[in-house]
Amino acid sequence: MTQYKYDEIKSHFEDWIEDQDKQWITDNIDDLHHHCFNLDYYIIGTYEAKKWLGDQVFNIIDTIKQYENDNFGGVNTDFSDPEKVVNMYVYIIGEEIVSDYRNQLEEVA
């Protein structure tokens, strides 16, 4: 099953990567995920975040809970803040997207 808004998030990453210098990408290959998905909010504003979440909000919360329990041993995201929910979800999906991108670079090299 494809994750909610995966193509949109992947397109965001592709646009971001196009704006980066190739040497910078090489020098920061281990930190691409951090730079793209952790330094800026993907969605700003409660109204925009609620709209973006749509009818998938509970599936998204479940994804975040599972990820945070697996990686941090507990849940840290404030689920009462739609902006935080969207941005954490995009961060999680972004990990997969950046991993796929890095694997493709390695295949070409």
C-alpha positions in Angstrom: 0.0 0.0 0.0 1.4 3.4 -0.9 1.7 5.8 1.9 -0.6 8.8 2.1 0.7 11.7 -0.1 3.9 9.8 -0.8 4.2 11.2 -4.3 3.7 14.8 -3.0 6.4 14.4 -0.4 8.7 12.8 -2.9 8.2 15.7 -5.3 9.0 18.1 -2.5 12.3 16.2 -2.0 13.1 16.2 -5.7 12.5 19.9 -6.0 14.7 20.5 -2.9 17.5 18.3 -4.2 17.5 20.1 -7.6 18.1 23.4 -5.7 21.3 22.0 -4.1 24.8 22.1 -5.5 26.1 18.6 -6.6 29.2 19.0 -4.5 27.1 20.0 -1.5 25.0 16.9 -1.9 28.1 14.7 -2.0 29.6 16.5 1.1 26.3 16.2 3.0 25.0 12.8 1.8 24.5 11.5 5.4 22.5 14.6 6.3 20.2 15.1 3.4 17.1 13.9 5.3 17.9 16.3 8.2 18.4 19.3 5.9 15.3 18.6 3.8 12.8 17.3 6.3 13.9 18.6 9.7 15.1 22.2 9.3 11.9 23.7 7.9 8.3 22.9 8.4 6.6 21.2 5.5 3.2 22.7 6.4 2.8 25.9 8.4 -0.5 26.7 10.0 -3.2 24.8 11.8 -5.8 25.3 9.0 -3.5 24.1 6.3 -2.3 21.1 8.3 -5.9 20.0 9.0 -6.7 20.3 5.3 -3.6 18.3 4.4 -4.4 15.5 6.9 -7.9 15.2 5.6 -9.7 11.9 6.5 -6.3 10.1 7.0 -5.5 11.8 10.3 -5.9 8.6 12.4 -3.9 6.5 10.0 -1.2 9.1 10.1 -1.2 9.2 13.9 -0.9 5.4 13.9 2.1 5.6 11.6 3.8 8.2 13.9 3.0 6.2 17.0 4.5 3.0 15.5 7.6 4.9 14.2 8.3 6.7 17.5 7.8 3.6 19.6 10.1 1.6 17.4 12.8 4.3 17.2 12.5 6.2 20.5 10.8 3.7 22.8 7.8 6.1 23.3 5.6 8.7 21.6 6.8 12.3 21.6 4.6 14.0 19.0 1.8 16.3 20.3 -1.2 14.9 18.5 -3.3 17.9 19.5 -1.2 20.0 17.1 -2.1 19.3 13.5 1.0 21.1 12.3 3.3 18.9 14.4 1.4 15.8 13.1 1.9 16.7 9.5 5.5 17.6 9.9 6.4 14.4 11.8 4.6 12.3 9.3 6.5 14.0 6.4 9.7 13.5 8.3 9.0 9.7 8.6 8.1 9.3 4.9 11.1 11.5 4.0 13.4 8.9 5.6 12.3 6.3 3.0 12.5 8.8 0.1 16.0 9.9 1.0 17.1 6.2 1.5 15.7 5.3 -1.9 17.6 8.4 -3.4 20.8 7.4 -1.8 20.4 3.8 -3.0 19.9 5.0 -6.6 23.1 7.1 -6.3 25.0 4.1 -5.2 23.7 2.0 -8.0 24.9 4.6 -10.6 28.3 4.9 -9.0 
